[in-house]
Amino acid sequence: MSALFFYGTLRHLPLLEVALGRALDPAKVHQATLADHAVHWVKNEPFPMILQAQGETAQGLVVTDMTDHDVARVDYYEGGFAYTLKPVEAQTNAGPVQARVYFPDAGRWTPGEPWSLADWEAQWASVSVDAAGDVMRRFGTMPVEELQPLLPFLRARAWARHLAQTPAPCTLRTDMGHDDIEMHRERGGYQGFFSLRAFNLRHRKFNGGWTEVVGRESFVAFDAALILPYDPKTDRVLLIEQMRYGPIHRTDPHPWVFEPIAGLVDAGEDPMETARREAVEEARLTVEDIRPMCKVYPSPGYSSEFFHCFLGLCDLSAKTGGLAGLEAENEDIRSHVIPLETALELVDSGEINAAPLVMMLLWVLRHRETLRAEA
């Protein structure tokens, strides 16, 4: 048995229990402090780091019944964030305890403001516990070096599940829910940037009975924010064009596609702010007046992907298009500013063949008179 001192997110016991894969014994958990150290947020990240700070005291807790297997699991969890164990002497009410603590790898993170457990719990606890489940499912199967670059995307998927807790109305459709679904078995799947879940289930039928148990697969993706810039005064829209992987694997001879501006919703991010950020990145366009359009599953039969769609009202009178995209993400994006009527003709001809863009253009057409009258 050994003792570990936890100063950050793992002070949140539900998260620590997910990392350990077991319940904690309250008699083995002790409030503790570490002299001449301080805990700060990692700059631009939703977790903290510890650093030496003469005269300051880091608050935390010590868990004294850590087995080698426990340490291996927490090593894996913390190693994903680039942290390494080092020995310290922590102080508890019963006296000093020789323990180990996870320090950030040198030069990996930049400290920000002093960290608050209460602030973190209010904003991040539920999402972090959810994401930790995804992390620890990879323990023993994925090297920690491969896990590290996936962490932002695992948090983004957890955030998508958080956003899903505000569902659409049930005025005409049934209000049946998860209590009307029985998950019988999870089978092996793929765990990477995307995830493929294989499972057996049955569900209640509209007549009150139950289906047979069936085997199915689901593509587990992310929430995305989409924005269609529209200038109601000139009746023009901005579209982007880029190469897409789906048409390549369908062997489409022309895999460059017209689309709305779009991007993944980062963990903790309001989808409207995602749309605002992506407009700058993908079209060099600053949009102040952003309005909700619709929220949709593009293919609910097999994918968890979910779209938050927005209209970006802006002045496109001096905009003709151009090139944009983040080099760090290997983006090569061309924008086009065209009359709405031209865009609708491209829908009719099939040259616009991405469903979200078709949907959003038709939404603008439906609201066009009101938008132009307000301009």
C-alpha positions as semicolon CSV with decimal commas, in nm:
position;residue;x (nm);y (nm);z (nm)
1;M;0,000;0,000;0,000
2;S;0,111;0,358;-0,064
3;A;-0,027;0,710;-0,015
4;L;-0,106;0,969;-0,282
5;F;-0,173;1,340;-0,227
6;F;-0,442;1,486;-0,457
7;Y;-0,462;1,864;-0,493
8;G;-0,679;1,913;-0,800
9;T;-0,972;1,759;-0,982
10;L;-0,921;1,420;-0,815
11;R;-1,020;1,581;-0,485
12;H;-1,368;1,541;-0,635
13;L;-1,435;1,190;-0,501
14;P;-1,673;1,070;-0,778
15;L;-1,399;1,148;-1,032
16;L;-1,133;0,974;-0,824
17;E;-1,353;0,664;-0,795
18;V;-1,392;0,651;-1,175
19;A;-1,014;0,676;-1,213
20;L;-0,962;0,401;-0,953
21;G;-1,245;0,182;-1,078
22;R;-1,358;0,121;-0,720
23;A;-1,529;0,284;-0,424
24;L;-1,315;0,468;-0,169
25;D;-1,291;0,368;0,196
26;P;-1,373;0,692;0,388
27;A;-1,137;0,585;0,668
28;K;-0,847;0,596;0,423
29;V;-0,919;0,946;0,289
30;H;-0,773;1,238;0,488
31;Q;-0,778;1,614;0,439
32;A;-0,420;1,731;0,396
33;T;-0,196;2,024;0,303
34;L;0,136;2,063;0,125
35;A;0,360;2,348;0,243
36;D;0,541;2,583;0,003
37;H;0,321;2,485;-0,291
38;A;0,025;2,646;-0,469
39;V;-0,239;2,522;-0,710
40;H;-0,329;2,722;-1,020
41;W;-0,550;2,669;-1,321
42;V;-0,359;2,557;-1,627
43;K;-0,393;2,851;-1,865
44;N;-0,680;2,796;-2,111
45;E;-0,754;2,447;-1,972
46;P;-1,026;2,314;-1,738
47;F;-0,787;2,157;-1,484
48;P;-0,513;2,270;-1,242
49;M;-0,141;2,227;-1,188
50;I;0,073;2,243;-0,875
51;L;0,389;2,449;-0,847
52;Q;0,641;2,539;-0,580
53;A;0,552;2,866;-0,404
54;Q;0,744;2,967;-0,095
55;G;0,516;3,048;0,199
56;E;0,195;2,925;0,033
57;T;0,000;2,610;0,116
58;A;-0,171;2,371;-0,125
59;Q;-0,496;2,217;0,001
60;G;-0,574;1,857;-0,085
61;L;-0,640;1,511;0,044
62;V;-0,434;1,199;0,102
63;V;-0,555;0,849;0,017
64;T;-0,351;0,596;0,213
65;D;-0,466;0,256;0,080
66;M;-0,346;0,282;-0,279
67;T;-0,252;-0,057;-0,426
68;D;-0,013;-0,098;-0,717
69;H;-0,316;-0,148;-0,943
70;D;-0,476;0,171;-0,809
71;V;-0,158;0,366;-0,879
72;A;-0,134;0,218;-1,228
73;R;-0,488;0,334;-1,306
74;V;-0,433;0,686;-1,172
75;D;-0,096;0,697;-1,350
76;Y;-0,283;0,629;-1,672
77;Y;-0,544;0,897;-1,602
78;E;-0,294;1,162;-1,498
79;G;-0,041;1,059;-1,763
80;G;-0,294;1,161;-2,024
81;F;-0,257;1,515;-1,893
82;A;0,126;1,488;-1,883
83;Y;0,171;1,455;-1,504
84;T;0,433;1,246;-1,320
85;L;0,447;1,122;-0,958
86;K;0,705;1,268;-0,717
87;P;0,749;1,213;-0,338
88;V;0,637;1,479;-0,087
89;E;0,558;1,509;0,283
90;A;0,195;1,610;0,335
91;Q;0,046;1,727;0,661
92;T;-0,275;1,574;0,799
93;N;-0,458;1,614;1,131
94;A;-0,283;1,296;1,245
95;G;0,060;1,430;1,153
96;P;0,292;1,417;0,851
97;V;0,245;1,151;0,583
98;Q;0,496;1,041;0,323
99;A;0,304;1,051;-0,002
100;R;0,347;1,109;-0,372
101;V;0,188;1,383;-0,585
102;Y;0,138;1,436;-0,957
103;F;0,350;1,724;-1,084
104;P;0,317;1,852;-1,441
105;D;0,592;1,757;-1,681
106;A;0,842;2,042;-1,713
107;G;0,736;2,304;-1,966
108;R;0,411;2,124;-2,055
109;W;0,163;2,371;-1,905
110;T;0,149;2,742;-1,826
111;P;-0,006;2,842;-1,490
112;G;-0,303;3,075;-1,483
113;E;-0,511;3,212;-1,195
114;P;-0,524;3,045;-0,850
115;W;-0,741;2,736;-0,871
116;S;-1,075;2,688;-0,693
117;L;-1,219;2,342;-0,638
118;A;-1,567;2,489;-0,589
119;D;-1,551;2,683;-0,917
120;W;-1,427;2,374;-1,102
121;E;-1,701;2,156;-0,952
122;A;-1,971;2,406;-1,050
123;Q;-1,863;2,417;-1,415
124;W;-1,669;2,102;-1,493
125;A;-1,735;1,819;-1,245
126;S;-2,015;1,633;-1,425
127;V;-1,848;1,663;-1,767
128;S;-1,510;1,554;-1,626
129;V;-1,656;1,248;-1,453
130;D;-1,827;1,151;-1,780
131;A;-1,509;1,203;-1,985
132;A;-1,305;1,006;-1,728
133;G;-1,520;0,704;-1,803
134;D;-1,411;0,728;-2,168
135;V;-1,049;0,768;-2,062
136;M;-1,045;0,471;-1,829
137;R;-1,218;0,241;-2,079
138;R;-0,891;0,269;-2,271
139;F;-0,678;0,160;-1,971
140;G;-0,483;-0,149;-2,067
141;T;-0,565;-0,120;-2,438
142;M;-0,434;0,220;-2,554
143;P;-0,088;0,360;-2,467
144;V;-0,103;0,686;-2,273
145;E;0,095;0,857;-2,551
146;E;-0,195;0,786;-2,789
147;L;-0,448;0,897;-2,526
148;Q;-0,302;1,244;-2,469
149;P;-0,405;1,402;-2,804
150;L;-0,755;1,254;-2,772
151;L;-0,836;1,417;-2,436
152;P;-0,991;1,742;-2,574
153;F;-1,217;1,533;-2,797
154;L;-1,322;1,298;-2,516
155;R;-1,419;1,605;-2,313
156;A;-1,605;1,744;-2,616
157;R;-1,806;1,421;-2,644
158;A;-1,886;1,439;-2,274
159;W;-1,995;1,803;-2,322
160;A;-2,223;1,691;-2,608
161;R;-2,391;1,445;-2,371
162;H;-2,431;1,732;-2,123
163;L;-2,593;1,954;-2,387
164;A;-2,827;1,667;-2,479
165;Q;-2,993;1,693;-2,137
166;T;-3,197;1,986;-2,272
167;P;-3,405;1,795;-2,527
168;A;-3,649;1,907;-2,793
169;P;-4,025;1,917;-2,711
170;C;-4,258;1,617;-2,730
171;T;-4,585;1,767;-2,855
172;L;-4,657;1,521;-3,139
173;R;-4,389;1,255;-3,101
174;T;-4,393;1,001;-2,817
175;D;-4,238;1,095;-2,484
176;M;-4,092;0,747;-2,433
177;G;-3,735;0,764;-2,304
178;H;-3,442;0,559;-2,177
179;D;-3,669;0,370;-1,934
180;D;-3,829;0,220;-2,243
181;I;-3,498;0,084;-2,375
182;E;-3,314;-0,220;-2,239
183;M;-2,942;-0,238;-2,320
184;H;-2,853;-0,608;-2,305
185;R;-2,486;-0,614;-2,398
186;E;-2,206;-0,385;-2,509
187;R;-1,981;-0,551;-2,765
188;G;-1,633;-0,456;-2,879
189;G;-1,599;-0,140;-3,085
190;Y;-1,351;0,119;-3,201
191;Q;-1,224;0,392;-2,967
192;G;-1,038;0,682;-3,130
193;F;-1,107;1,037;-3,246
194;F;-1,447;0,892;-3,328
195;S;-1,597;0,596;-3,151
196;L;-1,796;0,301;-3,283
197;R;-2,017;0,139;-3,020
198;A;-2,155;-0,210;-3,079
199;F;-2,446;-0,328;-2,863
200;N;-2,754;-0,546;-2,827
201;L;-3,084;-0,392;-2,716
202;R;-3,460;-0,407;-2,726
203;H;-3,714;-0,126;-2,689
204;R;-4,080;-0,070;-2,618
205;K;-4,306;-0,054;-2,922
206;F;-4,585;0,197;-2,990
207;N;-4,842;-0,075;-2,912
208;G;-4,694;-0,128;-2,563
209;G;-4,506;-0,449;-2,640
210;W;-4,132;-0,501;-2,681
211;T;-3,913;-0,567;-2,983
212;E;-3,684;-0,866;-3,005
213;V;-3,324;-0,816;-2,893
214;V;-3,129;-0,681;-3,192
215;G;-2,760;-0,616;-3,252
216;R;-2,669;-0,271;-3,375
217;E;-2,374;-0,028;-3,406
218;S;-2,366;0,345;-3,342
219;F;-2,114;0,605;-3,460
220;V;-2,036;0,827;-3,159
221;A;-1,933;1,172;-3,279
222;F;-1,958;1,528;-3,149
223;D;-2,184;1,831;-3,136
224;A;-2,102;2,084;-3,406
225;A;-2,200;2,448;-3,456
226;L;-2,289;2,561;-3,809
227;I;-2,337;2,919;-3,926
228;L;-2,463;3,055;-4,257
229;P;-2,368;3,422;-4,307
230;Y;-2,647;3,618;-4,477
231;D;-2,670;3,984;-4,579
232;P;-3,041;4,071;-4,596
233;K;-2,974;4,407;-4,762
234;T;-2,796;4,256;-5,062
235;D;-2,969;3,916;-5,033
236;R;-2,637;3,733;-5,050
237;V;-2,496;3,437;-4,858
238;L;-2,145;3,317;-4,786
239;L;-2,064;2,951;-4,852
240;I;-1,736;2,769;-4,798
241;E;-1,579;2,501;-5,015
242;Q;-1,336;2,232;-4,904
243;M;-1,233;1,872;-4,966
244;R;-1,427;1,618;-4,758
245;Y;-1,344;1,260;-4,664
246;G;-1,694;1,114;-4,700
247;P;-1,717;1,175;-5,076
248;I;-1,365;1,033;-5,119
249;H;-1,467;0,700;-4,966
250;R;-1,789;0,700;-5,168
251;T;-1,557;0,739;-5,471
252;D;-1,728;1,063;-5,572
253;P;-1,518;1,207;-5,860
254;H;-1,550;1,557;-5,709
255;P;-1,496;1,543;-5,329
256;W;-1,477;1,923;-5,288
257;V;-1,808;2,028;-5,130
258;F;-2,003;2,347;-5,060
259;E;-2,092;2,375;-4,691
260;P;-2,185;2,622;-4,420
261;I;-1,909;2,735;-4,185
262;A;-1,886;2,474;-3,908
263;G;-1,675;2,336;-3,627
264;L;-1,678;2,104;-3,325
265;V;-1,815;2,247;-3,002
266;D;-1,533;2,236;-2,748
267;A;-1,601;2,118;-2,392
268;G;-1,764;2,397;-2,191
269;E;-1,824;2,613;-2,498
270;D;-2,157;2,771;-2,589
271;P;-2,237;2,653;-2,945
272;M;-2,308;3,014;-3,050
273;E;-1,953;3,108;-2,951
274;T;-1,825;2,811;-3,151
275;A;-2,008;2,950;-3,454
276;R;-1,862;3,296;-3,396
277;R;-1,510;3,152;-3,364
278;E;-1,540;2,934;-3,672
279;A;-1,659;3,225;-3,887
280;V;-1,329;3,400;-3,815
281;E;-1,119;3,085;-3,870
282;E;-1,289;2,960;-4,186
283;A;-1,395;3,280;-4,362
284;R;-1,206;3,568;-4,194
285;L;-1,549;3,702;-4,105
286;T;-1,654;3,867;-3,777
287;V;-2,025;3,814;-3,711
288;E;-2,194;4,002;-3,427
289;D;-2,565;3,929;-3,493
290;I;-2,600;3,550;-3,460
291;R;-2,946;3,395;-3,437
292;P;-3,052;3,035;-3,374
293;M;-3,192;2,845;-3,669
294;C;-3,252;2,485;-3,564
295;K;-3,095;2,198;-3,371
296;V;-3,087;1,866;-3,552
297;Y;-2,949;1,514;-3,575
298;P;-2,822;1,483;-3,935
299;S;-2,844;1,102;-3,930
300;P;-3,004;0,972;-3,609
301;G;-3,036;0,617;-3,737
302;Y;-2,672;0,543;-3,664
303;S;-2,487;0,855;-3,542
304;S;-2,486;1,068;-3,228
305;E;-2,365;1,371;-3,428
306;F;-2,574;1,680;-3,350
307;F;-2,584;2,019;-3,524
308;H;-2,653;2,357;-3,363
309;C;-2,737;2,575;-3,665
310;F;-2,717;2,955;-3,668
311;L;-2,784;3,243;-3,903
312;G;-2,514;3,508;-3,911
313;L;-2,657;3,845;-4,014
314;C;-2,376;4,059;-4,149
315;D;-2,267;4,305;-4,417
316;L;-2,131;4,113;-4,716
317;S;-2,140;4,406;-4,958
318;A;-1,760;4,436;-4,972
319;K;-1,691;4,061;-4,944
320;T;-1,620;3,855;-5,255
321;G;-1,472;3,543;-5,103
322;G;-1,118;3,427;-5,035
323;L;-0,900;3,162;-4,876
324;A;-0,889;3,075;-4,506
325;G;-0,855;2,788;-4,258
326;L;-0,616;2,693;-3,980
327;E;-0,283;2,558;-4,100
328;A;-0,245;2,371;-3,771
329;E;-0,556;2,170;-3,867
330;N;-0,453;2,132;-4,232
331;E;-0,754;2,333;-4,345
332;D;-0,770;2,470;-4,699
333;I;-1,099;2,656;-4,731
334;R;-1,234;2,881;-5,005
335;S;-1,533;3,108;-4,942
336;H;-1,790;3,226;-5,198
337;V;-2,028;3,520;-5,160
338;I;-2,323;3,473;-5,395
339;P;-2,688;3,580;-5,429
340;L;-2,933;3,363;-5,238
341;E;-3,110;3,285;-5,566
342;T;-2,786;3,151;-5,712
343;A;-2,738;2,930;-5,407
344;L;-3,091;2,794;-5,447
345;E;-3,024;2,720;-5,814
346;L;-2,718;2,521;-5,704
347;V;-2,946;2,327;-5,469
348;D;-3,180;2,250;-5,760
349;S;-2,893;2,139;-5,985
350;G;-2,740;1,922;-5,713
351;E;-2,409;2,110;-5,707
352;I;-2,487;2,196;-5,345
353;N;-2,513;1,842;-5,210
354;A;-2,435;1,877;-4,837
355;A;-2,765;1,835;-4,651
356;P;-2,695;2,090;-4,372
357;L;-2,634;2,367;-4,625
358;V;-2,948;2,276;-4,821
359;M;-3,150;2,285;-4,498
360;M;-3,007;2,619;-4,388
361;L;-3,061;2,783;-4,727
362;L;-3,423;2,669;-4,725
363;W;-3,458;2,808;-4,372
364;V;-3,336;3,147;-4,498
365;L;-3,579;3,125;-4,790
366;R;-3,866;3,065;-4,547
367;H;-3,770;3,370;-4,335
368;R;-3,633;3,583;-4,617
369;E;-3,911;3,844;-4,635
370;T;-3,904;3,909;-4,260
371;L;-3,525;3,931;-4,251
372;R;-3,514;4,175;-4,543
373;A;-3,793;4,388;-4,399
374;E;-3,603;4,419;-4,070
375;A;-3,273;4,510;-4,238
